[in-house]
Amino acid sequence: MAKAVTLADIGKRLNVSAVTVSKALSGQKGVSAEMRSRIIEIAEEMGYTKSATEEKKSYTIGVIVAERYLGDGQSFYWQLYQEISQRAIAVNCFTIFEVIEHRMEKEGGLPKIITEKKVDGLIVMGAFKSGYANYLACAVKIPFLYLDTPGTLDTCDSVVSNNLMGGYRMTNYLFEMGHSRIGYVGTRLATTSIDDRYLGYVKSLMGHGIPLREDWIIDDRDRETGAVDAEINFRLPKEMPTAFFCNCDTSACILIRKLKDAGYSVPGDVSVVGFDNFVTERFQDVGLTTYEINTKEMARRAVHILTHKLNNSNYSTGMFMLPGRFIERDSVSRIGPEVPFI
């Protein structure tokens, strides 16, 4: 029978005391966020479990998301919820899902799973309008955290992908492929994720000494409802760039269809890159170069943090940011030598 992993074993791996490990795992003060995160990682890697005297609790976790994210072809959050549900089951917990309708988000009101006391903790998945997000932050009295969006208050915990650096990486890649006339697809101020990816795009342009052109910024959705509409939005500019960075794969695929309908070939005439590595079969016209969001790790982190908050009211991690992964496919053509940084 294998020897049980102790706090001292974990501390030895990191050259810290067992007391520090205990504080980190129990959410007590006195441990930096970076060290706490590292201790948690090593504890899970080594298979640490609490002593038999500690009762393993089961919790019901609520997950809410805005209605606008679940429209036709926008199923990224369905996939993320499935990852959360699977992870919850793995740690003896269960999930309940509720969609927040546009009217409630606009007028206010707590989710039914909260008012009917059906859940012990809550995961707020995706960005809500600032007014409703602030309302939730003040009105929800059970432990909760934000997933795929930063918290509205300094005291809120959240798990997010590094959208800014992802946008920076994707735009840099287009420069590496010889492009310097690069547009962006995404309605600014619609979500924090879109804005952060846009800021990564701008950061890359600045690093290469290329001025921003507003006529190459294309809206993909309604700012109020979040609805992605290929007929109302996706207006192609009169003077076309040679490449576009799109804030998500769904918008990238719609743009590719719009370009082809307008007589452009992809990637022959115009190159396109996306973000999140989520494309349904109905959109797969060309292999899309993209930046993958690590949904499994996001879900694992979210469940881990929330269950620890449920076990210890003082436990807090602040914002936990995860890197993504660049995936190169067929939607970008090289048009010249790499454009270096100035």
Disulfide bonds with the S-S distance in Angstrom:
none
